[in-house]
Structures are given as structure tokens and as C-alpha cells.
Amino acid sequence: MKKIHIFNIMAGIIIIVSMSLAIAGGSNKIPYFLIILFFISYFMQVRNIVKSVWIMVTGLLVVWSLGSLLPYLFAP
């Protein structure tokens, strides 16, 4: 497997789990948009359409998703 596929699998798990928790917590439509944006970025990376930009988009989505998980990780 290529390194990019391993990165996308790990990123996908993080994004989908954290956005699912946000949806279950009663969030608005932003988590749905972020999940769709992840799938768009994955398909654009696979098709080699400005790959570096879509890797950065996926990285930003992962950082945002990890940021939304902070209350679950550090809650007493």
C-alpha cells in the first residue's frame, strides 16, 4: 500500500469518529460538510488532481477533528 493510502485511512477514521460524536452531540450541518469534504479530498488525491493541496486539506480536517475530540480526551 502507498503511504498516502495509509495516511487517508488513519485520517478517515479520526474524522469520521470525531464528526460522528459531534453529530450525536447535537451539532449543526458542519460535521456532514467535513465528512463530505474528506471524501472529495480523498478522491482528488487518488486521481492526482493537485495532490499536494488536497493532502493539506485532509491534514487541516484531521487537526480540526482532533481539536473537537479534546473535550472527550481531557474531561474529568
HELIX and SHEET records of a PDB file:
HELIX    1   1 LYS A    3  ALA A   24  1                                  22    
HELIX    2   2 ILE A   30  VAL A   46  1                                  17    
HELIX    3   3 LYS A   51  PHE A   74  1                                  24    
END                                                                             
